[in-house]
Amino acid sequence: MLRTFCADCGTSIAYFDQGLPEELYLTIGFFDHPERFAPQAHAYWDMKLPWVEFGDHLPRVGRYSRRRDPAVGNPADR
């Protein structure tokens, strides 16, 4: 996994996951208008804090919400 950060303030900007080589993930806080990008699912639901709850009907996915290359392994297991 490769993560990028702002050189001035250290804010996370993006990350690249070798298990998903065709995708680049940008952090929602990096956008000027994040409300334009509605979530499609809640990933890593099995690892949420006990008091976290969302009042929507989006899918709750236990781990990754995307199919990853199994040869790369799971970053959460490292």
C-alpha positions, -999 to +999 in steps of 0.1 A: +000+000+000+013+035-009-001+065+009+003+102+000+002+132+023+003+169+021+039+182+025+027+213+043+002+199+069+005+161+067-032+155+057-038+122+040-045+127+003-047+093-014-036+057-013-028+030-038-035-006-029-015-032-048-044-056-044-065-033-065-040-022-092-066-003-114-078+020-086-065+051-068-084+061-036-087+098-028-097+108+008-131+124+009-118+153+029-095+163+001-125+173-021-139+209-022-175+194-024-174+160-007-213+159-006-212+151-043-198+117-036-224+096-017-211+064-001-221+031-017-214+007+012-198+005+046-166-016+044-149-033+073-182-033+092-170-062+113-142-040+127-163-010+136-163+004+172-193-010+192-210+024+194-208+031+156-242+029+139-255+045+107-291+051+100-291+041+063-297+010+043-263+008+026-247-027+025-225-035+055-195-054+042-174-073+068-140-066+052-131-051+018-160-040-003-140-047-035-125-079-048-087-078-043-059-098-058-055-127-033-018-131-042-011-097-026-026-106+008-048-085+030-032-054+045-053-058+077-035-091+083+000-077+082 
